[in-house]
Amino acid sequence: MDFLDPQIQQYAEEHTSPENGVLAELADYTREHIHLPNMLSGHMQGRLLSLLSRLRQPKTILEIGTYTGYSAICLAEGMAPGGHLHTIDINEELQPLATKYFAQAGLTDVITLHVGNAREIIPAIEGSFDLVFIDADKSWYPHYFDLVVDRVTKGGLIIADNVLWSGRVLDEEKDKRTTALDAYNKKVLADERVQSLLLPVRDGLNIAQKIV
Ligand SMILES: C[S@@+](CC[C@H](N)C(=O)[O-])C[C@H]1O[C@@H](n2cnc3c(N)ncnc32)[C@H](O)[C@@H]1O
């Protein structure tokens, strides 16, 4: 999943500000007790999400794919005063853990965790978004972009995770998820409403800024 030489990765980690105590505890707990812990954004990507959010200072954030809540807490670090973060996950079993750590981070009042299918929940959330983080079922990424792009404010960001899919986007024969992720990257690049940057950080982050 990591494209960097392990020693360079380690050096970069060592020269990146540490995550706070709540995030470190959540990451440790997730790695020890939760299925598929590599789904968690982790230290470097978490700091990047936090930085992008702090630069943008969003009033409203939409996250598609909460998992144990790590990336939501990172994104909330940059939210404008009075802002709100909506995060959606289809797995109800994760709700108590994410809710516990949102409380521990002092974010109970500013995060709403919606349990259910994002494709049904997104249209039911009112208003516009200043930052969207897409990190759920890969086959639906192009659809998620279509669902949110007109609702993202000018200057707002649509960030999508895992867009290099461990390098499988280069395969000649692509499975369904790889085909969708490749289609996502091409769709975002071709869309004149956004400017995009595909960063080979961790498993690939596609960062698109709404310019109209
Ligand atoms: C990669 S994990 C999210 C990781 C999290 N953003 C982080 O960085 O810590 C993907 C999550 O998407 C959720 N998911 C998958 N399909 C979904 C859907 N249709 N609607 C909502 N959530 C979904 C899964 O249950 C899983 O928890």
The ligand as a MOL file (V3000), in Angstrom:
LIG
                    3D

  0  0  0     0  0            999 V3000
M  V30 BEGIN CTAB
M  V30 COUNTS 27 29 0 0 0
M  V30 BEGIN ATOM
M  V30 1 C -11.4880 2.6750 4.5940 0
M  V30 2 S -12.7310 2.6400 5.8180 0 CHG=1
M  V30 3 C -12.7980 4.3350 6.3360 0
M  V30 4 C -11.5640 4.7530 7.1090 0
M  V30 5 C -11.6520 6.0960 7.7910 0
M  V30 6 N -12.0550 7.1420 6.8630 0
M  V30 7 C -10.3020 6.4440 8.3830 0
M  V30 8 O -9.4620 6.9670 7.6600 0
M  V30 9 O -10.0790 6.1600 9.5700 0 CHG=-1
M  V30 10 C -14.1970 2.4660 4.8500 0
M  V30 11 C -15.5020 2.4590 5.6310 0
M  V30 12 O -16.5540 2.6420 4.6740 0
M  V30 13 C -17.6880 1.9590 5.1470 0
M  V30 14 N -18.6140 1.7580 4.0090 0
M  V30 15 C -18.5000 0.8760 2.9880 0
M  V30 16 N -19.5420 1.0200 2.1410 0
M  V30 17 C -20.3300 2.0100 2.6180 0
M  V30 18 C -21.5460 2.6190 2.1910 0
M  V30 19 N -22.1760 2.2390 1.0850 0
M  V30 20 N -22.0500 3.6200 2.9390 0
M  V30 21 C -21.4220 4.0260 4.0810 0
M  V30 22 N -20.2800 3.4910 4.5380 0
M  V30 23 C -19.7310 2.4950 3.8200 0
M  V30 24 C -17.1330 0.6700 5.7550 0
M  V30 25 O -18.0250 0.1330 6.7040 0
M  V30 26 C -15.8060 1.1490 6.3640 0
M  V30 27 O -15.9180 1.3990 7.7480 0
M  V30 END ATOM
M  V30 BEGIN BOND
M  V30 1 1 1 2
M  V30 2 1 2 3
M  V30 3 1 2 10
M  V30 4 1 3 4
M  V30 5 1 4 5
M  V30 6 1 5 6
M  V30 7 1 5 7
M  V30 8 2 7 8
M  V30 9 1 7 9
M  V30 10 1 10 11
M  V30 11 1 11 12
M  V30 12 1 11 26
M  V30 13 1 12 13
M  V30 14 1 13 14
M  V30 15 1 13 24
M  V30 16 1 14 15
M  V30 17 1 14 23
M  V30 18 2 15 16
M  V30 19 1 16 17
M  V30 20 1 17 18
M  V30 21 2 17 23
M  V30 22 1 18 19
M  V30 23 2 18 20
M  V30 24 1 20 21
M  V30 25 2 21 22
M  V30 26 1 22 23
M  V30 27 1 24 25
M  V30 28 1 24 26
M  V30 29 1 26 27
M  V30 END BOND
M  V30 END CTAB
M  END
